[in-house]
Amino acid sequence: MTAPAHAPATAPATAPAPVLFVDDEAALRHAATQALMLAGLEVIACASASEALAHLGGDFPGILVTDIRMPGMDGLGLMAEALSRDPELPVILITGHGDVDLAVQSMRDGAYDFLEKPYAPARLVEAVGRAQEKRRLTLENRRLRAGTVAPGDDPIGARLLGRSEVMTGLRAQLRAIAQTDADLLIEGETGTGKEVAARALHATSARAERPFVAVNCAALPAELIESELFGHEAGAFPGATRARYGKFEHARGGTLFLDEIDSLPMGLQAKLLHVIEERAVTRLGSNDAVALDLRVVAASKRDLTAAAAEGTFRPDLLYRLNVVTLRLPPLSARSEDIPMLFLALLEAAARRAGRPVPEVPGAVLSRLAARDWPGNVRELRNAAERMALGLEAGSAPTPTPEAAASGTLADSMAAHEKALIAATLAAHGGSLKASYEALGLSRKALYEKMQKHGLNRDAFREE
């Protein structure tokens, strides 16, 4: 099946800026959105000017296409407000037959172009393409003037917290990978933050202004997985009444995150391998391949090397994905990070709930650090949410006799000492001096205890 008549013969090699399309007429809005999506473009469709303004901050990376005649604030009012926020924003106006003179005047007032109804879908795609190229050059010039990353802007450091040696190394790995276009495989237990790491990588990379598309492969119904990933043409299968682009096309120019990739059926793994290798996708029901420019980040809670040995995961797909492999540690491997991480999660939870941040006694932080967290950061976040809502004090449950009998008194005391030191360091912002004074220890004694418990001294500051 050939591509729809209104789709361009070839798609652009990289995904251009998103299109904010505004029209109060649902049928016209839907038709234009479909035409733009089938051309491989990202579209934000809005039914009113007020809805569109929510997207138009000074850092909006896309272009604006708006109808002139709309109830409430019309297209001209929307353009004026948009240009007051960003004078270099390309605005394309859609006019009726009687508004042509008005549109011409609007171009003198800052509009980039206008389209007269009825317009051909190809004309819309063409006008949008020119406006996007102008936007690309504008944003590139801004970055050259201001630098690609604002001072202090460190998504990896802000999202992957912890002073432990393993987290310090993890952040260094991610920063190095972010400077490349290499695909990435992330392995780790449930709740360790695989998607958080993928989003931080994307936000630090050169693709940060393009889409981050997350797909939970395990959550997709088996009969819909292929269509969701690759898209389909109208009539490709019963119920496919119109063409639709898939997650691969939606992520063009950006990052596609495939979570729980080990859950994909073997047959689909073969098709996924072909798309990743060729960097091109063919929609179901079509013979035309669409070029892709994206980074693929896959994640699994299982060891995929073991899965490949068991015959449940394709070895060739594993070899293609693990150009770089990142293994996220469980909380049990970085218990010294728990107090600081819990306090950060608690503050965020309280802010979301509109409540004051509760004070957390050092003894509570010590108990949290000594607890086993099988659900990892996700479980710790839930505990912080409950404490922010005043549902619990965050203390550990009373050990059962069986649990108490599982370790010696010396083991329990050592675990408590380690947790107390970690909590004190977190409470004093990582200051070694303030911590050993608070604990009533000498500098040498604190260093010896940190070495004994595997707490990396270099992860903290001296003063």
C-alpha positions as CSV (number, residue, x, y, z in Angstrom):
1,M,0.0,0.0,0.0
2,T,1.3,3.4,-0.9
3,A,1.5,6.3,1.5
4,P,-1.6,8.6,1.7
5,A,-1.7,11.2,-1.1
6,H,-1.2,14.1,1.2
7,A,1.9,12.7,2.9
8,P,5.3,14.0,1.5
9,A,7.2,11.6,-0.6
10,T,10.1,11.6,1.8
11,A,10.2,12.5,5.4
12,P,12.8,14.8,6.9
13,A,15.9,13.1,8.3
14,T,15.5,14.7,11.7
15,A,12.4,15.7,13.6
16,P,11.8,19.4,13.4
17,A,10.3,21.7,16.0
18,P,6.8,20.8,17.3
19,V,3.8,22.5,15.8
20,L,1.3,24.2,18.1
21,F,-1.9,24.1,16.0
22,V,-5.0,26.1,17.2
23,D,-8.4,25.9,15.7
24,D,-11.8,25.8,17.4
25,E,-13.4,23.7,14.7
26,A,-12.8,20.1,15.7
27,A,-13.0,18.6,12.1
28,L,-10.5,21.0,10.7
29,R,-8.2,20.7,13.7
30,H,-8.3,16.9,13.4
31,A,-7.6,16.9,9.6
32,A,-4.7,19.3,9.9
33,T,-3.2,17.3,12.9
34,Q,-3.4,14.1,10.9
35,A,-1.7,15.7,7.8
36,L,1.1,17.0,9.9
37,M,1.6,13.8,11.9
38,L,1.7,11.7,8.7
39,A,4.5,14.0,7.6
40,G,6.4,12.9,10.6
41,L,5.8,16.0,12.7
42,E,5.0,16.4,16.4
43,V,1.7,18.3,16.9
44,I,0.2,19.9,19.9
45,A,-3.5,20.5,19.0
46,C,-5.5,23.1,20.9
47,A,-9.2,24.2,20.6
48,S,-8.7,27.7,22.0
49,A,-6.2,30.5,22.4
50,S,-6.2,30.2,26.1
51,E,-5.3,26.5,25.9
52,A,-2.5,27.3,23.5
53,L,-1.0,30.0,25.8
54,A,-0.3,27.4,28.4
55,H,2.4,26.0,26.0
56,L,3.8,29.4,24.9
57,G,6.6,30.2,27.4
58,G,9.7,32.0,26.3
59,D,11.4,28.6,25.9
60,F,8.8,27.0,23.6
61,P,10.9,25.3,20.9
62,G,8.2,25.1,18.2
63,I,6.1,27.2,15.9
64,L,2.5,28.4,16.1
65,V,-0.2,27.8,13.5
66,T,-3.6,29.4,14.4
67,D,-7.0,30.2,12.9
68,I,-7.9,33.9,13.0
69,R,-11.6,33.6,13.7
70,M,-12.1,32.0,17.1
71,P,-14.4,32.7,20.0
72,G,-12.9,34.5,23.0
73,M,-9.3,35.6,22.1
74,D,-9.0,35.3,18.3
75,G,-5.9,34.3,16.4
76,L,-4.6,37.9,16.1
77,G,-4.8,38.4,19.8
78,L,-3.0,35.0,20.3
79,M,-0.3,36.0,17.9
80,A,0.2,39.4,19.7
81,E,0.5,37.7,23.1
82,A,2.8,34.9,21.7
83,L,5.1,37.5,20.1
84,S,5.2,39.5,23.3
85,R,6.7,36.4,25.0
86,D,9.0,35.5,22.1
87,P,9.4,38.0,19.3
88,E,11.2,35.5,17.1
89,L,8.4,32.8,17.2
90,P,7.2,31.9,13.7
91,V,3.4,32.3,13.5
92,I,1.3,31.0,10.6
93,L,-2.2,32.4,10.3
94,I,-5.2,30.5,8.8
95,T,-7.7,32.8,7.2
96,G,-11.1,32.7,5.6
97,H,-11.6,34.3,2.1
98,G,-12.6,37.6,3.6
99,D,-9.6,37.9,5.9
100,V,-6.8,38.0,3.3
101,D,-6.2,41.7,3.6
102,L,-6.2,41.3,7.4
103,A,-3.7,38.5,7.1
104,V,-1.4,40.6,4.9
105,Q,-1.5,43.4,7.5
106,S,-0.7,40.9,10.2
107,M,2.4,39.9,8.3
108,R,3.6,43.4,8.7
109,D,2.9,43.0,12.4
110,G,5.1,40.0,12.8
111,A,3.2,36.9,11.3
112,Y,5.5,34.6,9.4
113,D,3.0,33.4,6.8
114,F,-0.7,32.8,6.2
115,L,-2.9,30.1,4.6
116,E,-6.3,30.8,3.0
117,K,-9.0,28.3,3.5
118,P,-9.5,25.8,1.9
119,Y,-5.9,24.9,1.7
120,A,-4.3,21.6,0.5
121,P,-2.6,19.5,3.2
122,A,0.6,19.6,1.2
123,R,0.5,23.4,1.3
124,L,0.2,23.3,5.1
125,V,3.1,20.9,5.4
126,E,5.2,23.0,3.1
127,A,4.6,26.2,5.0
128,V,5.2,24.6,8.4
129,G,8.5,23.1,7.1
130,R,9.8,26.5,6.1
131,A,8.7,28.0,9.5
132,Q,10.4,25.2,11.3
133,E,13.7,25.7,9.5
134,K,13.6,29.4,10.5
135,R,12.9,28.3,14.1
136,R,15.8,25.8,14.1
137,L,18.2,28.5,13.0
138,T,16.9,31.0,15.5
139,L,17.3,28.5,18.4
140,E,20.7,27.4,17.2
141,N,21.9,31.0,17.2
142,R,20.5,31.5,20.7
143,R,22.4,28.5,21.9
144,L,25.6,29.7,20.3
145,R,25.2,33.1,22.1
146,A,24.2,31.7,25.5
147,G,25.9,28.3,25.5
148,T,24.1,24.9,25.1
149,V,23.7,24.3,28.9
150,A,22.8,27.1,31.3
151,P,25.1,27.4,34.3
152,G,24.1,25.0,37.1
153,D,21.8,23.1,34.7
154,D,22.6,19.5,35.5
155,P,19.6,17.1,35.0
156,I,21.7,14.1,35.9
157,G,22.9,15.5,39.2
158,A,19.5,16.8,40.0
159,R,17.6,13.6,39.3
160,L,20.1,10.9,40.4
161,L,20.9,11.7,44.0
162,G,23.4,10.2,46.3
163,R,27.0,10.6,47.5
164,S,27.9,6.9,47.5
165,E,30.7,5.8,45.3
166,V,28.4,3.7,43.1
167,M,26.1,6.7,42.4
168,T,29.1,9.0,41.7
169,G,30.3,6.6,39.1
170,L,26.9,6.1,37.7
171,R,26.5,9.9,37.1
172,A,29.9,10.1,35.5
173,Q,28.9,7.2,33.1
174,L,25.7,8.9,32.1
175,R,27.4,12.3,31.5
176,A,29.9,10.6,29.2
177,I,27.2,8.7,27.3
178,A,25.1,11.8,26.9
179,Q,27.8,13.4,24.7
180,T,27.4,10.5,22.2
181,D,24.5,9.1,20.2
182,A,25.1,5.5,21.3
183,D,22.1,3.3,22.2
184,L,21.9,2.2,25.8
185,L,20.8,-0.8,27.8
186,I,19.8,-0.1,31.4
187,E,19.5,-3.1,33.8
188,G,18.3,-2.9,37.4
189,E,15.8,-4.2,39.9
190,T,12.2,-2.9,39.9
191,G,12.1,0.6,41.4
192,T,15.7,1.5,41.0
193,G,14.9,4.4,38.6
194,K,15.6,3.1,35.1
195,E,13.2,5.6,33.5
196,V,14.6,8.4,35.7
197,A,18.1,7.7,34.4
198,A,16.9,7.6,30.8
199,R,15.1,10.9,31.1
200,A,18.2,12.5,32.8
201,L,20.3,11.2,29.9
202,H,17.9,12.7,27.3
203,A,17.7,16.0,29.1
204,T,21.5,16.3,29.1
205,S,22.0,15.3,25.5
206,A,21.9,17.3,22.3
207,R,18.4,15.8,21.8
208,A,17.0,17.5,24.9
209,E,14.6,19.7,22.9
210,R,13.1,16.8,21.0
211,P,10.6,14.2,22.2
212,F,11.3,11.7,25.0
213,V,8.9,8.8,24.3
214,A,8.5,6.1,26.9
215,V,6.9,2.7,26.1
216,N,6.2,0.1,28.7
217,C,6.4,-3.0,26.6
218,A,4.9,-5.2,29.2
219,A,1.8,-3.0,29.5
220,L,0.9,-3.1,25.7
221,P,-1.7,-5.7,24.7
222,A,-0.1,-8.4,22.5
223,E,-2.4,-7.6,19.5
224,L,-1.6,-3.9,19.6
225,I,2.2,-3.9,20.2
226,E,3.2,-3.9,16.6
227,S,0.8,-1.1,15.6
228,E,1.8,1.0,18.7
229,L,5.5,0.7,17.9
230,F,5.5,0.9,14.1
231,G,2.3,2.6,13.2
232,H,-0.2,1.6,10.5
233,E,-1.9,2.8,7.3
234,A,-5.6,3.0,6.9
235,G,-7.1,-0.4,6.1
236,A,-4.0,-2.2,7.4
237,F,-6.2,-4.4,9.6
238,P,-9.8,-4.5,10.6
239,G,-10.7,-1.4,12.6
240,A,-7.8,0.7,11.2
241,T,-10.0,3.4,9.7
242,R,-7.2,5.9,9.3
243,A,-3.4,6.1,9.2
244,R,-1.5,6.4,12.5
245,Y,2.2,6.9,13.2
246,G,3.8,4.7,15.9
247,K,6.1,5.4,18.8
248,F,9.3,5.2,16.7
249,E,8.1,8.0,14.5
250,H,6.8,10.0,17.4
251,A,10.3,9.9,18.9
252,R,12.1,11.1,15.8
253,G,14.9,13.4,16.7
254,G,14.7,12.5,20.3
255,T,14.9,9.4,22.5
256,L,12.7,6.2,22.5
257,F,12.7,4.5,25.9
258,L,11.6,0.8,25.7
259,D,11.0,-0.4,29.3
260,E,10.7,-4.1,30.1
261,I,11.9,-5.0,26.7
262,D,12.4,-8.5,27.8
263,S,8.6,-9.0,27.7
264,L,8.4,-8.6,23.9
265,P,7.5,-11.7,22.0
266,M,10.4,-13.3,20.1
267,G,8.8,-12.6,16.7
268,L,8.5,-8.9,17.5
269,Q,12.1,-8.8,18.8
270,A,13.2,-9.7,15.3
271,K,11.3,-6.8,13.7
272,L,12.5,-4.5,16.4
273,L,16.1,-5.5,15.7
274,H,15.6,-4.7,12.0
275,V,14.2,-1.2,12.8
276,I,17.1,-0.4,15.1
277,E,19.7,-1.6,12.7
278,E,18.3,0.1,9.6
279,R,17.1,3.3,11.5
280,A,13.9,3.1,9.4
281,V,10.4,2.0,10.2
282,T,7.7,0.7,7.8
283,R,4.1,1.2,9.0
284,L,1.8,-1.8,8.9
285,G,0.1,-1.9,5.5
286,S,2.8,0.2,3.8
287,N,5.8,-0.6,1.6
288,D,7.5,2.8,2.3
289,A,10.1,3.0,5.0
290,V,10.4,6.2,7.1
291,A,13.9,7.3,8.1
292,L,14.5,7.6,11.8
293,D,17.0,9.7,13.7
294,L,16.8,8.8,17.4
295,R,18.5,7.2,20.3
296,V,17.1,3.9,21.6
297,V,17.3,3.3,25.4
298,A,16.1,-0.1,26.5
299,A,15.6,-1.3,30.0
300,S,15.0,-4.6,31.8
301,K,14.7,-5.8,35.3
302,R,16.1,-9.2,34.1
303,D,19.6,-10.0,33.2
304,L,19.3,-10.1,29.4
305,T,22.5,-12.1,29.0
306,A,20.9,-14.9,31.1
307,A,17.6,-14.5,29.2
308,A,19.5,-14.9,25.9
309,A,21.2,-18.0,27.3
310,E,17.8,-19.4,28.3
311,G,16.4,-18.7,24.8
312,T,13.8,-16.1,25.9
313,F,15.6,-13.2,24.4
314,R,17.3,-12.9,21.0
315,P,21.1,-12.7,21.3
316,D,21.5,-10.6,18.2
317,L,19.1,-8.0,19.6
318,L,21.0,-8.0,22.9
319,Y,24.3,-7.4,21.1
320,R,22.7,-4.5,19.2
321,L,21.2,-2.9,22.3
322,N,24.2,-3.2,24.7
323,V,26.5,-0.9,22.9
324,V,26.7,0.6,26.4
325,T,25.2,-1.1,29.4
326,L,24.3,0.7,32.6
327,R,23.5,-1.2,35.8
328,L,21.5,0.6,38.4
329,P,22.3,-0.4,42.0
330,P,19.6,-1.4,44.4
331,L,19.2,0.7,47.6
332,S,20.8,-2.1,49.6
333,A,24.0,-1.4,47.7
334,R,24.0,2.3,48.7
335,S,22.3,2.5,52.1
336,E,24.4,5.6,53.0
337,D,22.3,7.5,50.4
338,I,19.0,6.6,51.9
339,P,18.7,9.5,54.4
340,M,19.5,12.2,51.9
341,L,17.3,10.6,49.2
342,F,14.4,10.3,51.7
343,L,14.6,13.9,52.7
344,A,14.6,15.0,49.0
345,L,11.6,12.8,48.2
346,L,9.8,14.0,51.3
347,E,10.3,17.7,50.4
348,A,9.0,17.0,46.8
349,A,6.0,15.1,48.2
350,A,5.1,17.9,50.7
351,R,5.4,20.5,47.9
352,R,3.0,18.5,45.7
353,A,0.6,18.1,48.5
354,G,0.8,21.8,49.5
355,R,1.9,20.9,53.0
356,P,4.8,21.9,55.2
357,V,7.8,19.6,55.1
358,P,7.8,17.5,58.3
359,E,10.8,17.4,60.5
360,V,12.5,14.1,60.5
361,P,14.5,13.1,63.6
362,G,17.9,11.6,63.1
363,A,16.8,8.4,64.8
364,V,14.1,8.0,62.2
365,L,16.6,8.5,59.4
366,S,18.8,5.9,61.0
367,R,16.0,3.4,61.0
368,L,15.2,4.1,57.4
369,A,18.8,3.6,56.4
370,A,18.9,0.3,58.2
371,R,15.7,-1.0,56.6
372,D,15.5,-3.4,53.7
373,W,13.8,-1.8,50.7
374,P,12.9,-4.6,48.2
375,G,11.0,-2.0,46.2
376,N,14.0,0.3,46.1
377,V,13.6,4.0,45.3
378,R,9.9,3.5,44.4
379,E,9.2,2.0,47.8
380,L,11.2,4.8,49.5
381,R,9.2,7.4,47.6
382,N,5.9,5.8,48.8
383,A,7.1,6.0,52.4
384,A,8.0,9.7,51.8
385,E,4.5,10.3,50.3
386,R,2.8,8.8,53.3
387,M,4.9,10.8,55.8
388,A,4.2,14.0,53.8
389,L,0.5,13.3,54.2
390,G,0.9,12.6,57.9
391,L,0.0,9.0,57.6
392,E,3.0,7.6,59.3
393,A,6.2,8.7,61.1
394,G,8.5,6.9,58.7
395,S,9.8,4.5,61.3
396,A,10.7,0.9,60.6
397,P,8.4,-1.8,61.7
398,T,9.2,-3.7,64.9
399,P,11.4,-6.7,64.0
400,T,9.8,-10.1,64.4
401,P,11.6,-12.6,66.7
402,E,12.6,-14.5,63.6
403,A,14.2,-11.4,62.1
404,A,15.9,-10.6,65.3
405,A,17.4,-14.1,65.5
406,S,18.8,-13.8,62.0
407,G,21.8,-11.7,63.0
408,T,24.1,-11.4,66.0
409,L,24.1,-8.4,68.4
410,A,27.3,-7.3,66.9
411,D,25.8,-7.4,63.4
412,S,22.8,-5.3,64.6
413,M,25.0,-2.8,66.3
414,A,27.2,-2.4,63.2
415,A,24.2,-1.9,61.0
416,H,22.9,0.8,63.4
417,E,26.3,2.5,63.6
418,K,26.5,2.6,59.8
419,A,23.0,4.0,59.5
420,L,23.6,6.6,62.2
421,I,26.8,7.9,60.5
422,A,25.0,8.0,57.1
423,A,22.0,9.9,58.6
424,T,24.3,12.4,60.4
425,L,26.3,13.0,57.2
426,A,23.0,13.6,55.3
427,A,21.6,15.9,58.0
428,H,24.8,18.1,57.9
429,G,24.8,18.3,54.1
430,G,27.8,16.0,53.7
431,S,30.1,18.0,56.0
432,L,32.6,15.6,57.6
433,K,33.6,18.2,60.2
434,A,30.1,18.9,61.4
435,S,29.3,15.2,61.4
436,Y,32.2,14.0,63.6
437,E,31.5,16.9,66.0
438,A,27.8,16.0,66.2
439,L,28.7,12.4,66.8
440,G,31.3,13.2,69.5
441,L,34.1,11.6,67.5
442,S,37.5,12.7,66.4
443,R,38.2,13.2,62.7
444,K,40.4,10.0,62.7
445,A,37.7,7.9,64.5
446,L,35.0,9.0,62.0
447,Y,37.2,8.2,59.0
448,E,38.1,4.7,60.4
449,K,34.4,3.9,61.0
450,M,33.5,5.1,57.5
451,Q,36.2,2.9,56.0
452,K,34.9,0.0,58.2
453,H,31.4,0.4,56.9
454,G,32.3,1.0,53.3
455,L,31.3,4.7,53.3
456,N,33.4,6.5,50.7
457,R,35.0,9.5,52.4
458,D,35.7,11.2,49.0
459,A,32.0,11.5,48.4
460,F,31.7,14.1,51.2
461,R,33.2,17.4,51.9
462,E,35.7,18.2,54.6
463,E,34.1,21.4,55.9
